[in-house]
Amino acid sequence: MLHFIARMCSLSCPALSQAPYVCNACTNQHRCRLNKVYYDALSAHESYKKHLRNSRSGCPFSEENLRTLDEIVTPGLQKK
């Protein structure tokens, strides 16, 4: 009985803890009632492109914020 309760508390499939970490090729996916994870190449690629755009957008600080940060950090570095 305890095994049944532990199994019911675990809502994700144990197959998700090993590669490929998705349910796409699982032969049991239509009968399985546990939480599923599917790989979608299109959404993964869109997420990657968004991440690239954000990483190349430049510094998120204004000149005033940079000066304020410089006034705080520089004296601490010069103490060495």
N, C-alpha and C positions, 0 to 999 in steps of 0.2 A: 504494500500500500504506500509506503514511504517513497519508493521509487516512482510510483505513479504521480504522487504529489510533486515531487521534484521535477519530473518531466513536464507537468502542467505549468509549473512556475517558469520554466525555461521556454520562452515563446519563439526563440529563433532556432533554426536547424543546426545541429552540430556540424554539418557539412560546411557551414559558413565560416568555421574556424580554421579551415585549411584551403589552400589554393584550389581553384581560382576565386574563392570567396563570393561566389554568385550562384544563383539558381538556374541560369540560362540553359544549361545542358543536363539538368537533373532529370532522371527518368521518372521520378516520383512527384514532380512539381504539380501535377493536376490533382493528385490525391492528398498532398501534404497540406495541413492546416496551420502550419507554423508560419511565422513572419518570413517573408521572402525578400531577397535582394537580387535585382536584375541589372546587368550591365547594358547601358545604352550608349553606343559609340558616338552618336550624334550629340547627345547632351554632354558627354565627356569632352568632346572636341570643343563645343561651345564654351564650356567651363574653362578649358585650357586657354582658349583665345582671349576670354575675358581676363583671366589671370595675367596673361602676357600684356594686354593693354594697360591694366592697372599698374603693373610693375614698371612700365616704361613711361608712365604719365608724369614723372618728375617728382620733385620734393614737395611734400604736402604742407610744408611750413611757409609762412609769409616771412618777409624780411624782418619784421618786428619780432616775430616769435624766435627767429634764429638769433637775433641780437640778445634777446632776453636769455635764451638758453646759453649763449656764449658767455654772458656776464655771470651766470651761475656756475658753469662747468670750468672755465678757464682758471679762476683763482684756485679751485680745488686741485687742478692738475699742476699748477705752478708751485704748490706747497712742497712737492717732492724735492 
